[in-house]
Amino acid sequence: MAYQFTKDKTAKFKFRPLQTSSDTITLDGINASLPSADTICDGISSLMAIGGNEPVYETATRTSTETVEET
């Protein structure tokens, strides 16, 4: 039997909403295939700016799921 991984198209992205906060925000449905984080971080920064917040990405993580399938 052979197995292969299938990666989900979307991921979760967790980041801190403010420099002074230890809380985190997790967004579902983030593109899991982009190799550069610039697009994701720029989009989240634009969204957070609506509320006057400046997100912090120093400890941010993108988590995607891969499932094993039998081929």
MIMAR-641044 format. One record per atom (N, C-alpha, C): y, z, x; chain; atom name; residue in three letters. Coordinates in pm, 1 decimal. Last residue first. Layout:
N
site y:Y | z:Z | x:X | c:A | a:CA | r:ALA
...
REM end
This chain:
71
site y:542.9 | z:-151.5 | x:-332.0 | c:A | a:N | r:THR
site y:552.7 | z:-297.9 | x:-339.0 | c:A | a:CA | r:THR
site y:416.8 | z:-361.5 | x:-332.3 | c:A | a:C | r:THR
site y:684.3 | z:136.2 | x:-472.5 | c:A | a:N | r:GLU
site y:563.8 | z:72.1 | x:-421.5 | c:A | a:CA | r:GLU
site y:577.4 | z:-78.6 | x:-435.8 | c:A | a:C | r:GLU
site y:987.3 | z:288.0 | x:-374.7 | c:A | a:N | r:GLU
site y:910.8 | z:206.7 | x:-469.1 | c:A | a:CA | r:GLU
site y:791.2 | z:145.3 | x:-399.6 | c:A | a:C | r:GLU
site y:1204.2 | z:555.8 | x:-354.5 | c:A | a:N | r:VAL
site y:1091.2 | z:487.1 | x:-292.6 | c:A | a:CA | r:VAL
site y:1014.2 | z:413.9 | x:-401.2 | c:A | a:C | r:VAL
site y:1560.6 | z:552.5 | x:-370.6 | c:A | a:N | r:THR
site y:1430.5 | z:581.9 | x:-429.2 | c:A | a:CA | r:THR
site y:1322.3 | z:500.9 | x:-358.6 | c:A | a:C | r:THR
site y:1850.3 | z:705.7 | x:-260.5 | c:A | a:N | r:GLU
site y:1753.6 | z:599.4 | x:-234.8 | c:A | a:CA | r:GLU
site y:1620.5 | z:642.1 | x:-295.7 | c:A | a:C | r:GLU
site y:2182.0 | z:782.4 | x:-340.2 | c:A | a:N | r:THR
site y:2040.4 | z:808.2 | x:-361.5 | c:A | a:CA | r:THR
site y:1958.3 | z:685.0 | x:-330.1 | c:A | a:C | r:THR
site y:2463.1 | z:902.2 | x:-151.1 | c:A | a:N | r:SER
site y:2395.5 | z:802.8 | x:-233.8 | c:A | a:CA | r:SER
site y:2246.9 | z:836.4 | x:-240.9 | c:A | a:C | r:SER
site y:2759.3 | z:1061.7 | x:-99.8 | c:A | a:N | r:THR
site y:2615.9 | z:1084.1 | x:-111.9 | c:A | a:CA | r:THR
site y:2556.4 | z:979.6 | x:-204.6 | c:A | a:C | r:THR
site y:3015.5 | z:1110.7 | x:117.1 | c:A | a:N | r:ARG
site y:2965.8 | z:1017.2 | x:16.0 | c:A | a:CA | r:ARG
site y:2814.6 | z:1031.1 | x:16.2 | c:A | a:C | r:ARG
site y:3244.1 | z:1375.9 | x:182.6 | c:A | a:N | r:THR
site y:3111.4 | z:1316.5 | x:197.1 | c:A | a:CA | r:THR
site y:3083.7 | z:1218.2 | x:84.2 | c:A | a:C | r:THR
site y:3509.8 | z:1528.3 | x:373.3 | c:A | a:N | r:ALA
site y:3460.7 | z:1449.3 | x:259.8 | c:A | a:CA | r:ALA
site y:3322.3 | z:1393.0 | x:289.7 | c:A | a:C | r:ALA
site y:3654.3 | z:1675.4 | x:548.6 | c:A | a:N | r:THR
site y:3517.9 | z:1722.2 | x:519.9 | c:A | a:CA | r:THR
site y:3456.5 | z:1645.3 | x:402.9 | c:A | a:C | r:THR
site y:3891.1 | z:1528.9 | x:562.4 | c:A | a:N | r:GLU
site y:3827.4 | z:1575.5 | x:686.4 | c:A | a:CA | r:GLU
site y:3682.7 | z:1619.6 | x:664.6 | c:A | a:C | r:GLU
site y:4043.8 | z:1444.2 | x:349.4 | c:A | a:N | r:TYR
site y:3914.7 | z:1378.5 | x:369.8 | c:A | a:CA | r:TYR
site y:3840.6 | z:1426.5 | x:494.3 | c:A | a:C | r:TYR
site y:4240.2 | z:1565.3 | x:88.1 | c:A | a:N | r:VAL
site y:4202.6 | z:1583.6 | x:228.0 | c:A | a:CA | r:VAL
site y:4062.4 | z:1527.3 | x:247.2 | c:A | a:C | r:VAL
site y:4502.2 | z:1441.7 | x:-134.1 | c:A | a:N | r:PRO
site y:4366.1 | z:1482.0 | x:-100.0 | c:A | a:CA | r:PRO
site y:4342.4 | z:1488.4 | x:50.8 | c:A | a:C | r:PRO
site y:4775.7 | z:1555.4 | x:-273.8 | c:A | a:N | r:GLU
site y:4743.3 | z:1476.7 | x:-154.8 | c:A | a:CA | r:GLU
site y:4605.3 | z:1520.1 | x:-106.1 | c:A | a:C | r:GLU
site y:4920.1 | z:1531.2 | x:-603.3 | c:A | a:N | r:ASN
site y:4828.4 | z:1590.5 | x:-505.8 | c:A | a:CA | r:ASN
site y:4804.0 | z:1496.2 | x:-388.8 | c:A | a:C | r:ASN
site y:5054.7 | z:1440.3 | x:-825.7 | c:A | a:N | r:GLY
site y:5132.7 | z:1501.8 | x:-718.1 | c:A | a:CA | r:GLY
site y:5046.2 | z:1569.4 | x:-612.6 | c:A | a:C | r:GLY
site y:4908.2 | z:1299.6 | x:-1003.8 | c:A | a:N | r:GLY
site y:4926.3 | z:1442.2 | x:-1030.3 | c:A | a:CA | r:GLY
site y:5003.3 | z:1514.2 | x:-921.7 | c:A | a:C | r:GLY
site y:4913.8 | z:1054.5 | x:-878.8 | c:A | a:N | r:ILE
site y:4965.5 | z:1063.1 | x:-1015.8 | c:A | a:CA | r:ILE
site y:4993.5 | z:1208.2 | x:-1051.6 | c:A | a:C | r:ILE
site y:4773.7 | z:1091.9 | x:-645.9 | c:A | a:N | r:ALA
site y:4920.4 | z:1092.2 | x:-638.4 | c:A | a:CA | r:ALA
site y:4983.8 | z:1100.6 | x:-776.8 | c:A | a:C | r:ALA
site y:4509.6 | z:1047.7 | x:-712.1 | c:A | a:N | r:MET
site y:4554.9 | z:1186.2 | x:-696.9 | c:A | a:CA | r:MET
site y:4707.4 | z:1196.1 | x:-693.0 | c:A | a:C | r:MET
site y:4506.5 | z:763.9 | x:-706.4 | c:A | a:N | r:LEU
site y:4476.5 | z:837.4 | x:-828.7 | c:A | a:CA | r:LEU
site y:4530.2 | z:979.9 | x:-822.2 | c:A | a:C | r:LEU
site y:4561.9 | z:716.3 | x:-435.8 | c:A | a:N | r:SER
site y:4650.1 | z:662.6 | x:-540.4 | c:A | a:CA | r:SER
site y:4630.2 | z:737.5 | x:-671.5 | c:A | a:C | r:SER
site y:4340.5 | z:841.1 | x:-316.9 | c:A | a:N | r:SER
site y:4476.4 | z:888.9 | x:-287.5 | c:A | a:CA | r:SER
site y:4575.2 | z:840.9 | x:-393.0 | c:A | a:C | r:SER
site y:4135.9 | z:678.5 | x:-411.5 | c:A | a:N | r:ILE
site y:4142.1 | z:818.5 | x:-455.2 | c:A | a:CA | r:ILE
site y:4280.8 | z:875.6 | x:-429.2 | c:A | a:C | r:ILE
site y:4200.9 | z:440.5 | x:-274.9 | c:A | a:N | r:GLY
site y:4195.5 | z:444.1 | x:-420.3 | c:A | a:CA | r:GLY
site y:4206.1 | z:585.5 | x:-474.0 | c:A | a:C | r:GLY
site y:4178.9 | z:522.1 | x:-6.9 | c:A | a:N | r:ASP
site y:4306.4 | z:470.3 | x:-58.0 | c:A | a:CA | r:ASP
site y:4311.1 | z:476.0 | x:-210.3 | c:A | a:C | r:ASP
site y:3905.0 | z:591.0 | x:4.6 | c:A | a:N | r:CYS
site y:4008.2 | z:693.6 | x:27.3 | c:A | a:CA | r:CYS
site y:4144.3 | z:648.3 | x:-25.0 | c:A | a:C | r:CYS
site y:3787.7 | z:335.5 | x:-42.3 | c:A | a:N | r:ILE
site y:3761.0 | z:449.4 | x:-130.5 | c:A | a:CA | r:ILE
site y:3870.5 | z:554.4 | x:-117.2 | c:A | a:C | r:ILE
site y:3889.8 | z:184.4 | x:172.3 | c:A | a:N | r:THR
site y:3910.3 | z:140.8 | x:33.7 | c:A | a:CA | r:THR
site y:3892.3 | z:257.2 | x:-62.7 | c:A | a:C | r:THR
site y:3798.7 | z:331.6 | x:401.8 | c:A | a:N | r:ASP
site y:3941.2 | z:309.6 | x:374.6 | c:A | a:CA | r:ASP
site y:3967.6 | z:274.0 | x:227.9 | c:A | a:C | r:ASP
site y:3535.7 | z:346.4 | x:470.7 | c:A | a:N | r:ALA
site y:3583.2 | z:444.8 | x:372.6 | c:A | a:CA | r:ALA
site y:3728.2 | z:421.0 | x:333.1 | c:A | a:C | r:ALA
site y:3324.0 | z:67.3 | x:504.0 | c:A | a:N | r:SER
site y:3448.0 | z:133.7 | x:544.0 | c:A | a:CA | r:SER
site y:3493.6 | z:227.3 | x:432.8 | c:A | a:C | r:SER
site y:3101.4 | z:-35.7 | x:374.8 | c:A | a:N | r:PRO
site y:3083.2 | z:26.0 | x:506.8 | c:A | a:CA | r:PRO
site y:3207.0 | z:101.8 | x:554.8 | c:A | a:C | r:PRO
site y:3000.3 | z:-1.1 | x:41.7 | c:A | a:N | r:LEU
site y:3113.4 | z:-29.7 | x:130.4 | c:A | a:CA | r:LEU
site y:3094.0 | z:38.6 | x:265.2 | c:A | a:C | r:LEU
site y:2793.8 | z:83.8 | x:-122.4 | c:A | a:N | r:SER
site y:2764.1 | z:-17.4 | x:-21.5 | c:A | a:CA | r:SER
site y:2880.3 | z:-49.7 | x:71.5 | c:A | a:C | r:SER
site y:2852.3 | z:253.3 | x:-328.4 | c:A | a:N | r:ALA
site y:2766.4 | z:305.3 | x:-222.2 | c:A | a:CA | r:ALA
site y:2742.8 | z:205.7 | x:-108.8 | c:A | a:C | r:ALA
site y:3139.9 | z:325.9 | x:-507.8 | c:A | a:N | r:ASN
site y:3062.4 | z:217.8 | x:-446.4 | c:A | a:CA | r:ASN
site y:2983.3 | z:271.4 | x:-326.6 | c:A | a:C | r:ASN
site y:3107.8 | z:600.7 | x:-728.3 | c:A | a:N | r:ILE
site y:3175.7 | z:541.7 | x:-613.1 | c:A | a:CA | r:ILE
site y:3084.0 | z:436.5 | x:-549.6 | c:A | a:C | r:ILE
site y:3007.0 | z:751.7 | x:-937.6 | c:A | a:N | r:GLY
site y:3031.1 | z:609.2 | x:-958.7 | c:A | a:CA | r:GLY
site y:3106.8 | z:540.6 | x:-846.8 | c:A | a:C | r:GLY
site y:3175.7 | z:1071.9 | x:-942.8 | c:A | a:N | r:ASP
site y:3056.3 | z:988.0 | x:-953.9 | c:A | a:CA | r:ASP
site y:3098.1 | z:841.7 | x:-968.0 | c:A | a:C | r:ASP
site y:3348.1 | z:1297.1 | x:-740.2 | c:A | a:N | r:LEU
site y:3359.1 | z:1181.6 | x:-828.5 | c:A | a:CA | r:LEU
site y:3229.2 | z:1102.7 | x:-825.4 | c:A | a:C | r:LEU
site y:3426.5 | z:1628.1 | x:-700.3 | c:A | a:N | r:THR
site y:3321.0 | z:1529.5 | x:-682.0 | c:A | a:CA | r:THR
site y:3337.6 | z:1420.7 | x:-786.8 | c:A | a:C | r:THR
site y:3641.2 | z:1840.7 | x:-523.2 | c:A | a:N | r:ILE
site y:3625.8 | z:1753.3 | x:-639.5 | c:A | a:CA | r:ILE
site y:3514.9 | z:1654.4 | x:-605.9 | c:A | a:C | r:ILE
site y:3655.4 | z:2182.1 | x:-411.8 | c:A | a:N | r:THR
site y:3627.4 | z:2040.1 | x:-392.6 | c:A | a:CA | r:THR
site y:3620.3 | z:1969.9 | x:-527.8 | c:A | a:C | r:THR
site y:3851.6 | z:2451.2 | x:-269.8 | c:A | a:N | r:ASP
site y:3778.5 | z:2386.7 | x:-379.1 | c:A | a:CA | r:ASP
site y:3753.1 | z:2239.9 | x:-345.0 | c:A | a:C | r:ASP
site y:4022.3 | z:2542.3 | x:-89.1 | c:A | a:N | r:SER
site y:3883.5 | z:2536.8 | x:-42.9 | c:A | a:CA | r:SER
site y:3794.5 | z:2475.8 | x:-151.3 | c:A | a:C | r:SER
site y:4351.3 | z:2415.0 | x:-25.0 | c:A | a:N | r:SER
site y:4244.9 | z:2451.3 | x:-118.3 | c:A | a:CA | r:SER
site y:4108.4 | z:2448.6 | x:-50.2 | c:A | a:C | r:SER
site y:4554.4 | z:2307.7 | x:123.2 | c:A | a:N | r:THR
site y:4547.9 | z:2453.7 | x:111.8 | c:A | a:CA | r:THR
site y:4433.5 | z:2503.3 | x:24.6 | c:A | a:C | r:THR
site y:4528.1 | z:2032.7 | x:91.3 | c:A | a:N | r:GLN
site y:4511.0 | z:2092.0 | x:224.8 | c:A | a:CA | r:GLN
site y:4486.8 | z:2241.9 | x:215.3 | c:A | a:C | r:GLN
site y:4346.7 | z:1938.0 | x:-205.6 | c:A | a:N | r:LEU
site y:4469.4 | z:1979.7 | x:-137.0 | c:A | a:CA | r:LEU
site y:4435.2 | z:2039.9 | x:-1.5 | c:A | a:C | r:LEU
site y:4092.9 | z:1855.4 | x:-287.0 | c:A | a:N | r:PRO
site y:4210.2 | z:1798.2 | x:-352.4 | c:A | a:CA | r:PRO
site y:4342.6 | z:1829.8 | x:-282.1 | c:A | a:C | r:PRO
site y:3829.4 | z:1753.0 | x:-74.3 | c:A | a:N | r:ARG
site y:3919.9 | z:1861.9 | x:-112.5 | c:A | a:CA | r:ARG
site y:4046.2 | z:1801.7 | x:-173.2 | c:A | a:C | r:ARG
site y:3544.3 | z:1565.6 | x:-199.0 | c:A | a:N | r:PHE
site y:3657.9 | z:1586.2 | x:-110.6 | c:A | a:CA | r:PHE
site y:3738.5 | z:1706.1 | x:-158.2 | c:A | a:C | r:PHE
site y:3267.5 | z:1353.5 | x:-248.5 | c:A | a:N | r:LYS
site y:3320.8 | z:1488.7 | x:-259.3 | c:A | a:CA | r:LYS
site y:3431.0 | z:1508.4 | x:-155.6 | c:A | a:C | r:LYS
site y:3123.5 | z:1106.5 | x:-434.8 | c:A | a:N | r:PHE
site y:3218.2 | z:1128.0 | x:-325.5 | c:A | a:CA | r:PHE
site y:3283.1 | z:1263.6 | x:-346.7 | c:A | a:C | r:PHE
site y:2811.7 | z:951.8 | x:-504.3 | c:A | a:N | r:LYS
site y:2907.2 | z:1058.3 | x:-534.3 | c:A | a:CA | r:LYS
site y:2996.2 | z:1075.6 | x:-412.3 | c:A | a:C | r:LYS
site y:2745.2 | z:600.8 | x:-574.5 | c:A | a:N | r:ALA
site y:2726.1 | z:726.6 | x:-504.1 | c:A | a:CA | r:ALA
site y:2822.4 | z:831.1 | x:-559.2 | c:A | a:C | r:ALA
site y:2571.4 | z:299.4 | x:-675.1 | c:A | a:N | r:THR
site y:2681.9 | z:394.7 | x:-681.2 | c:A | a:CA | r:THR
site y:2643.3 | z:526.4 | x:-615.1 | c:A | a:C | r:THR
site y:2342.7 | z:159.6 | x:-636.2 | c:A | a:N | r:LYS
site y:2468.7 | z:88.5 | x:-612.0 | c:A | a:CA | r:LYS
site y:2588.9 | z:182.8 | x:-613.2 | c:A | a:C | r:LYS
site y:2068.4 | z:310.0 | x:-459.5 | c:A | a:N | r:ASP
site y:2153.9 | z:298.3 | x:-577.8 | c:A | a:CA | r:ASP
site y:2284.3 | z:229.2 | x:-540.9 | c:A | a:C | r:ASP
site y:1824.3 | z:141.5 | x:-267.6 | c:A | a:N | r:LYS
site y:1944.8 | z:223.6 | x:-268.8 | c:A | a:CA | r:LYS
site y:2023.8 | z:200.7 | x:-397.2 | c:A | a:C | r:LYS
site y:1492.1 | z:165.6 | x:-223.1 | c:A | a:N | r:THR
site y:1590.8 | z:93.8 | x:-302.1 | c:A | a:CA | r:THR
site y:1711.1 | z:186.0 | x:-317.5 | c:A | a:C | r:THR
site y:1246.4 | z:139.3 | x:30.0 | c:A | a:N | r:PHE
site y:1356.7 | z:213.6 | x:-29.1 | c:A | a:CA | r:PHE
site y:1445.4 | z:119.1 | x:-109.3 | c:A | a:C | r:PHE
site y:897.4 | z:67.1 | x:-12.7 | c:A | a:N | r:GLN
site y:1031.5 | z:32.5 | x:34.8 | c:A | a:CA | r:GLN
site y:1133.5 | z:119.3 | x:-35.8 | c:A | a:C | r:GLN
site y:554.1 | z:49.7 | x:84.1 | c:A | a:N | r:TYR
site y:664.1 | z:112.9 | x:12.3 | c:A | a:CA | r:TYR
site y:796.2 | z:65.0 | x:70.2 | c:A | a:C | r:TYR
site y:224.7 | z:-67.3 | x:39.2 | c:A | a:N | r:ALA
site y:352.5 | z:-71.3 | x:109.8 | c:A | a:CA | r:ALA
site y:459.8 | z:-10.7 | x:20.3 | c:A | a:C | r:ALA
site y:-118.5 | z:0.0 | x:83.0 | c:A | a:N | r:MET
site y:0.0 | z:0.0 | x:0.0 | c:A | a:CA | r:MET
site y:124.2 | z:0.0 | x:87.1 | c:A | a:C | r:MET
REM end
